[in-house]
Amino acid sequence: MIVDTAEAAEVIREWLRKNVTGDRQIADDHPLIESGLLTSLQTVGLVVMLEERFGLVIEDEEFDEDNFASIAAISSLVASKTA
């Protein structure tokens, strides 16, 4: 399944609204981890959802702050893993 960054970003935004922000909108470049919005436990939940939704595996070495810094960073990771 090939996923583009826009599709991945929408899925991530929806997950964040349901599980983190409580319907509050955030920009795609908002620093999720740096700002404290996304905790390590929530990041694990997000990874599980992404793996199940898109049929991909996020390797341990990819599980770092750079790849999960923002919606844009996460969607780029997803798109690269499904290309």
Secondary structure, 3 states (H helix, E strand, C coil): CCCCHHHHHHHHHHHHHHHHHCCCCCCCCCCCCCCCCCCHHHHHHHHHHHHHHHCCCCCHHHCCCCCCCCHHHHHHHHHHHHC
